[in-house]
Structures are given as C-alpha cells and as structure tokens.
Amino acid sequence: MMKKLLLLSATILTLSINAQSFYKGALVVEVKTGIEIYNIYSNVTQTLWNRTRDTTYTDKAADTYFGYSAEYGLHKYVGVGIIYNAHKFITQKDSVSGKKQDTRANDFALVVNFHPVSTKKFDLVIGSDIGYSNFKLKTFDKDNTTLKGTGMSMSAYINPRIYFGNFGINFKLGTPYLKYSNVTTNNADFNKDNTYNYLKLSKAWSLSFGIQYRFIKNKAEAPSTKAQA
C-alpha cells in the first residue's frame, strides 16, 4: 500500500512539473488583429534641368491588420513557425477628389520564438520574425496614380498567452519594421523626373489581440505504465 502511495505521489509531482502550455511537439495556431503606428521615411531622387538631388520625406502612418500564424515546438523553450499579416492603412479624404487613399500591405514571414516561462495556463513568448512584404497605394488623383513596392519586413515582440485547456487568448506588443527598396508608379510623367530609392516604415509600435488553439498532446504529461501499476 505504501509503495503504491509513493508511486502515486511521484506521478502527481511529475505531472505538475511537466504541466506546460508549450512543449516539444506542440502545434499552436493563431488568429489575431491589431493596430500599428509608424514613422515613414521616403527617399526620392529628383531630376530637374539635368540636375539631380536626393530628398528624404518624413511622415507618420497607422494601420489596422489581421493575421494568421502557426508555430511548432522544436524544444520546450523554442518554437518556429510562419506568419501572414494583411494591413489596411488609415488615411484621410483627399481635399480635391473627396476620396481616401487606399493603401494596403501584405507580409509573409518566418518566426522564431523563445518560451522562458511556461506553465499549464500561461506561456510567455519573446520572439522575432523576418520575411517578405509588398504594398499598393492608390491615390485617386486625376491620373489615378498607383504606387507599388516590394521589400522586407521584420519585428521583435513580447507575447503573453493565457490558456483555458487547449484554447487561449494572447496579447502582443511589438516593434515592426518595413523597408521597400523596389518602388514604382504607373505615372509616366512622374517617373521621368522622380525615382524612389526606398520607402521605410520604422520607429514603430504595434499592439494586437489574438486567440490561439494548441494541437498535439504533451507526451511528457502522460503517466508511465510503471507508475500506474
């Protein structure tokens, strides 16, 4: 009897120690929405009367975004995954046309996450991502000028997750960065005298709320056959 009680106690202790919301082999999928605030830097080379000059313009911008991600546990402390975000920038009506600029961007990135604290109901995530981004800006001016660009995206963030079983909610605070080096317009007259060198969105903050679901049971939490004997 005493032996069985000791085995049962050891089993309960093992389960409590191994009760983690993130672990090797875990698969976590997420849907989230959020808002971002950027400083914008655009560098343009202008050619006038056979003379050229580089000018950097600065501005601010904000967007709302919707995203999906999936992460797989390589180790109880490390996960890797992929992420997709669709952004819609907040714009004001043009004083002449009365229409708002339609500006959108899409990001595809690889994710590496570190999980320094993981209990049964709480998972603290510190991570970063890097990938590809594209954007499209429609001005609705008299020439219907459209600006397009492709480049890179990256961010660093802290992302606490709370679990209720396999389902949970999370919050993310991050610092996104976007840089588009390949920027073109469909306005031939503008292109004759102006060349975009880059468009950069940096010194930024993002805040999001998401829901996540965890697949694949943690094998380390299953009691051994010997302990159940």
C-alpha positions in Angstrom: 0.0 0.0 0.0 2.8 2.4 1.0 4.6 1.6 -2.3 1.5 2.5 -4.3 1.0 5.8 -2.5 4.6 6.7 -3.1 4.3 5.9 -6.8 1.1 7.9 -7.0 2.7 10.9 -5.3 5.7 10.7 -7.6 3.3 10.6 -10.6 1.3 13.7 -9.4 4.6 15.5 -8.8 5.9 14.6 -12.3 2.7 15.8 -13.9 2.8 19.1 -12.0 6.4 19.7 -13.0 5.8 18.8 -16.7 2.4 20.7 -16.9 3.4 23.2 -19.6 1.3 25.1 -22.1 4.2 24.9 -24.6 6.5 21.9 -25.2 8.4 20.0 -27.8 6.0 18.8 -30.5 3.2 21.3 -29.7 1.4 22.9 -32.7 -0.1 26.3 -31.9 -2.3 28.1 -34.5 -3.4 31.7 -34.0 -5.7 34.4 -35.4 -5.1 38.0 -34.4 -6.0 41.6 -35.1 -4.2 44.8 -34.1 -3.0 48.3 -34.8 0.4 49.7 -35.7 1.9 53.2 -35.7 4.9 54.1 -37.9 7.3 56.8 -38.8 7.7 56.9 -42.6 10.8 57.8 -44.5 10.8 58.0 -48.3 13.9 58.9 -50.3 13.4 60.2 -53.8 15.9 61.2 -56.5 14.5 64.2 -58.5 15.9 65.3 -61.8 15.3 68.9 -62.9 17.2 70.7 -65.7 19.8 67.9 -65.9 20.5 68.3 -62.2 19.7 65.6 -59.6 19.1 65.8 -55.9 18.1 63.3 -53.2 15.3 64.3 -50.9 14.0 62.4 -47.9 10.4 63.0 -46.9 9.1 62.1 -43.4 5.6 61.4 -42.3 3.6 59.3 -39.9 1.1 56.5 -40.6 -1.1 54.0 -38.8 -2.8 50.8 -39.9 -5.0 48.0 -38.7 -4.1 44.5 -39.5 -5.4 40.9 -39.4 -3.1 37.9 -39.3 -2.7 34.2 -39.1 0.2 32.2 -37.7 1.3 28.6 -36.8 4.1 27.6 -34.5 5.7 24.2 -33.9 7.7 23.3 -30.7 11.3 22.2 -31.5 12.0 22.2 -27.8 10.1 23.2 -24.7 11.8 26.6 -24.8 12.0 27.1 -28.6 9.4 27.2 -31.4 9.5 28.0 -35.1 6.7 29.0 -37.4 5.2 31.1 -40.2 3.0 34.2 -40.1 0.8 36.1 -42.6 -0.5 39.7 -42.0 -2.8 41.8 -44.1 -2.6 45.6 -43.4 -5.0 48.4 -44.2 -3.6 51.9 -43.6 -5.7 54.6 -42.0 -6.0 57.5 -44.4 -7.8 60.8 -44.7 -10.0 62.1 -47.6 -8.3 64.0 -50.4 -9.3 67.7 -50.4 -9.8 67.6 -54.2 -11.3 64.2 -55.0 -13.0 63.7 -51.7 -11.8 60.1 -51.7 -9.5 58.3 -49.3 -6.2 56.8 -50.5 -6.4 53.0 -50.5 -3.2 51.7 -49.1 -2.7 48.0 -48.2 0.3 45.7 -47.5 0.8 42.0 -47.0 3.6 40.3 -45.1 4.8 36.7 -45.1 7.5 35.8 -42.5 9.4 33.1 -40.7 9.1 33.2 -36.9 11.4 32.1 -34.1 10.0 32.2 -30.5 11.6 31.7 -27.1 9.4 30.5 -24.2 11.2 31.3 -21.0 8.1 30.8 -18.8 5.5 28.1 -19.5 3.0 26.8 -17.0 -0.2 24.9 -17.5 -2.2 28.1 -18.1 0.4 30.7 -19.0 3.0 31.0 -21.7 5.4 33.9 -22.0 6.7 34.3 -25.6 9.6 36.5 -26.7 10.2 36.3 -30.4 11.1 37.8 -33.8 10.1 37.4 -37.4 11.6 38.3 -40.8 10.2 37.9 -44.2 8.8 39.5 -47.4 6.3 42.4 -47.8 4.5 44.2 -50.6 2.3 47.2 -50.6 0.0 49.1 -53.0 -1.2 52.7 -52.7 -4.0 54.1 -54.9 -4.1 57.9 -54.8 -7.3 58.6 -56.8 -5.8 61.8 -58.3 -6.6 62.9 -61.8 -4.0 60.4 -63.2 -5.2 57.6 -60.9 -1.6 57.2 -59.8 -0.7 53.9 -58.1 2.4 53.3 -56.1 3.7 49.7 -55.6 6.6 48.3 -53.7 8.2 45.1 -52.5 10.8 44.6 -49.7 11.4 43.1 -46.3 9.5 43.0 -43.0 10.8 42.2 -39.6 9.7 42.7 -36.0 10.6 41.8 -32.4 7.9 41.3 -29.7 6.7 40.1 -26.4 3.6 37.9 -26.5 2.0 36.6 -23.3 -0.5 33.7 -23.9 -3.2 32.6 -21.5 -4.7 29.1 -21.8 -8.1 27.6 -20.9 -7.4 24.0 -21.8 -6.1 23.9 -25.4 -7.8 27.2 -26.3 -6.5 30.5 -25.2 -6.1 34.3 -25.7 -3.0 36.4 -26.2 -1.7 39.9 -26.4 1.3 41.1 -28.4 3.4 44.3 -28.0 6.0 44.7 -30.8 8.3 46.9 -32.9 7.7 46.3 -36.6 10.0 47.4 -39.4 9.3 47.6 -43.1 11.6 48.6 -45.9 10.7 48.7 -49.6 13.6 49.1 -52.0 11.7 48.3 -55.2 9.1 51.1 -55.5 7.5 52.0 -58.8 4.5 54.1 -60.0 2.2 53.8 -63.1 2.6 57.6 -63.7 5.0 58.0 -66.6 5.2 61.8 -66.2 6.2 61.4 -62.5 8.7 58.6 -63.3 10.5 60.8 -65.8 11.7 63.2 -63.1 11.4 61.1 -59.9 12.9 57.8 -58.8 12.0 56.2 -55.5 15.1 54.8 -53.8 13.3 53.4 -50.8 10.3 53.7 -48.6 10.9 52.8 -45.0 8.5 52.4 -42.0 10.3 52.3 -38.7 10.5 53.5 -35.1 7.1 51.8 -34.8 4.8 50.2 -32.2 2.2 47.5 -32.6 -0.4 46.1 -30.3 -2.6 43.1 -31.0 -5.1 40.7 -29.5 -5.4 37.1 -30.6 -6.9 33.7 -30.0 -4.9 30.5 -30.2 -5.5 26.8 -30.2 -3.0 24.1 -29.3 -2.9 20.8 -31.1 -0.8 17.6 -30.3 -0.9 16.4 -26.7 2.2 16.8 -24.4 3.6 13.3 -24.1 5.6 14.2 -21.1 2.4 14.7 -19.1 1.2 11.2 -19.7 1.9 9.0 -16.6 4.1 6.0 -17.3 2.8 2.4 -17.2 5.0 1.6 -14.2 3.7 4.5 -12.2 0.1 3.3 -12.8 0.9 -0.3 -11.7 
